[in-house]
Amino acid sequence: MNHYNRWKRQLDERLQRFEHWLNNHGVFAAPMGKTLQRARQLLRGESFTIACVGEFSRGKTELINALLYTGGGRRLLPSQPGRTTMCPTEIFWDAHQPANCVRLLPIETRRTNTSLQSFKRIPQNWVTIHFNAEDHEQTRAAINQVSASKKVSVADAIKLGFAQDELGERDEMGLVTIPAWRHALISLDHPLLRQGLRIVDTPGLNALGNEPELTLKTLPDAQAILFLLSADAGVTASDMDIWRDHIQTLREENCTAVIALLNKVDSLWDDLTPPQEIDANINQLRQLTARQLDLSPSHVVALSAKQGLLGKVGRNQAQLLRSNFPQLERMLAEIVMRNQQQIIGHRLVGDSYEMIINARNGLLRRFAEAEQEFNELRAAAPENAATKLQELRDTIRRVHHDYHKQALSLRTSQRLLESQKVPLLAPVSLAQLEQQVAEAHKNLAQSWTTVGLTRAIGKFFDDVDSSISHLEREIERCNRVMASIYERPEQPRGDDHLMMRHLLKIQKQRRQLRQLHKRADDFRKSLSTVFSHKGALISRFINTLVQEVRNVYVELNQHINHWMQEALAPLFHQNQYQKQLLEHHMLRLTQLQSQRNSVAEQLESLQTNLYQLQTALGNIEPLYREILSAPLEPELLVDADVSAEKTTAQVVSIHQGRQLTRGN
């Protein structure tokens, strides 16, 4: 995480330096600034979520303690045998929330149809406990509340979504024990959490089955899922249910990084058994687990979170290595790096780097041209200086006119693209979606059975799929229009990678909708024929499902609007920058003509212009070199103008310039 965040800060700092450079040298344009700001927002908004999934007593809490340990010789989260975490828990740091507090949502809120996401926006429904992180006992007492339980009747437990066969033993009054809280949010001022790490702990199959948001949103949003198993038990039936129902699909369709952890491997250590035999037994267990889960053996890690934590606390390297915890940390680091590659591939970041490269190369060409103009004027006879100055101005004006025509053409092209906005947004209109939602609720109300639910959900997703198919046809048409604009002869670039990067694509949103449909089908299959006793859960699931579809539609609308603004951005950026350079130079030549200065004074003015260009070039060159030494994409390396690189202009001081002009 340290490396990841240093890399993000370095990238953000490069974009900030370029923004300052544009302002300092008077070539800043609003569209360029907008692209840079959105790229920087992307970098600041990125977080990395690890979801720890597994049945009770798999050692998830101890694993989190080992991951977050930074010193002090104590566990961050309380851990003891048995059920430590009774409810789903999110551990994070939020600069906008009070640091070091536990927010708890009462289990009774399960009786409502309200989703977790909605409750997160209603603070008065939560119980908040503040604590001082420096006070170990206070921290322990606050976080221990996550494992609080309460006694209720069997009937009440069933109403709250607990299956009768999982309620455990009844006490002498016939009451059973259930979690006191539905969800927990722990805001903690911790170095790793400050850097964007977020950990989600999901305790067991019941929580996953009764909280639709965990399976519809929380797990799909995670960059990595750690599936915890017990090394002494292997893959149990309930483990396999969690794997099939909640993880396998994400791994196959969402490309989520999944690591299966055979935790508590120290239970297989035996002083009476040769180490080679122990290692062979553990490896055999890894191979078996890999086959059961249809995973590569490299993604099954046998470790001991407890021994890893003890090794860190005691600075016992041998114990830490034997726990195999460093292997998990290395694998997570690789996942973080893959997440870094996704940022690198983002269009906004690529466009920002493209602007820096084009600005430097354009400035280098302008410098070479200005130096040639200076030499031509210096070589001209004094009586021909005015004529030569007029020729230079006319040449600059013709080039500027070409860029002006290109700008007009780009504006026409932008209007052409914007004319496609209405047909693009029509298929994913939120008003149309609400009509489809209302129809789905109406269909469900007419038949409160599995068949009714199947028909209602099936019809709803058929309508959504039809809308997305319509959108894809419109996208194909818009992309053809955009490609034709990039391929016009007046555009400065002929390579395809820039155009391909700016095609409108919705694969991510399409995949999200397919996953939601599959989750709905899986949920429907898990229910009995008539399910009136699970009405609250079903309503909550439908509401959460619909809200997630709404979220995808909102994202699609934002994505299309952003694309409209950014599709031609690289062409606009380059055109505006070159126009500004030429306008500055044309203004200087016009001033020279109107002021009727001597030839020596005119040459001195041009020399000053050369010096300013040299200064601007010198200021951007380090940034340009940094980008070439660590490019975002290999293609960007070829963007450097080779002919400009060969220019070896020598810029002299103002004093030397005066001497040269006097010599003429």
Secondary structure as GFF3:
##gff-version 3
##sequence-region A 1 664
A	DSSP	alpha_helix	2	24	.	.	.	ID=ss1
A	DSSP	alpha_helix	30	45	.	.	.	ID=ss2
A	DSSP	beta_strand	48	54	.	.	.	ID=ss3
A	DSSP	alpha_helix	60	68	.	.	.	ID=ss4
A	DSSP	beta_strand	89	92	.	.	.	ID=ss5
A	DSSP	beta_strand	101	106	.	.	.	ID=ss6
A	DSSP	three_ten_helix	107	111	.	.	.	ID=ss7
A	DSSP	alpha_helix	116	120	.	.	.	ID=ss8
A	DSSP	three_ten_helix	123	125	.	.	.	ID=ss9
A	DSSP	beta_strand	127	130	.	.	.	ID=ss10
A	DSSP	alpha_helix	136	144	.	.	.	ID=ss11
A	DSSP	three_ten_helix	145	147	.	.	.	ID=ss12
A	DSSP	beta_strand	149	153	.	.	.	ID=ss13
A	DSSP	alpha_helix	154	159	.	.	.	ID=ss14
A	DSSP	three_ten_helix	164	166	.	.	.	ID=ss15
A	DSSP	beta_strand	175	179	.	.	.	ID=ss16
A	DSSP	beta_strand	181	187	.	.	.	ID=ss17
A	DSSP	alpha_helix	191	194	.	.	.	ID=ss18
A	DSSP	beta_strand	197	203	.	.	.	ID=ss19
A	DSSP	alpha_helix	204	210	.	.	.	ID=ss20
A	DSSP	alpha_helix	212	213	.	.	.	ID=ss21
A	DSSP	pi_helix	214	218	.	.	.	ID=ss22
A	DSSP	alpha_helix	219	221	.	.	.	ID=ss23
A	DSSP	beta_strand	224	230	.	.	.	ID=ss24
A	DSSP	alpha_helix	237	242	.	.	.	ID=ss25
A	DSSP	pi_helix	243	247	.	.	.	ID=ss26
A	DSSP	alpha_helix	248	253	.	.	.	ID=ss27
A	DSSP	beta_strand	257	263	.	.	.	ID=ss28
A	DSSP	three_ten_helix	265	268	.	.	.	ID=ss29
A	DSSP	alpha_helix	275	293	.	.	.	ID=ss30
A	DSSP	three_ten_helix	297	299	.	.	.	ID=ss31
A	DSSP	beta_strand	300	302	.	.	.	ID=ss32
A	DSSP	alpha_helix	305	313	.	.	.	ID=ss33
A	DSSP	alpha_helix	317	323	.	.	.	ID=ss34
A	DSSP	alpha_helix	325	344	.	.	.	ID=ss35
A	DSSP	alpha_helix	347	379	.	.	.	ID=ss36
A	DSSP	three_ten_helix	382	384	.	.	.	ID=ss37
A	DSSP	alpha_helix	385	418	.	.	.	ID=ss38
A	DSSP	alpha_helix	421	425	.	.	.	ID=ss39
A	DSSP	three_ten_helix	426	428	.	.	.	ID=ss40
A	DSSP	alpha_helix	430	446	.	.	.	ID=ss41
A	DSSP	alpha_helix	450	486	.	.	.	ID=ss42
A	DSSP	alpha_helix	496	501	.	.	.	ID=ss43
A	DSSP	alpha_helix	507	525	.	.	.	ID=ss44
A	DSSP	three_ten_helix	532	534	.	.	.	ID=ss45
A	DSSP	alpha_helix	535	566	.	.	.	ID=ss46
A	DSSP	alpha_helix	569	595	.	.	.	ID=ss47
A	DSSP	alpha_helix	599	629	.	.	.	ID=ss48
A	DSSP	three_ten_helix	634	639	.	.	.	ID=ss49
A	DSSP	alpha_helix	642	645	.	.	.	ID=ss50
A	DSSP	alpha_helix	654	663	.	.	.	ID=ss51
###
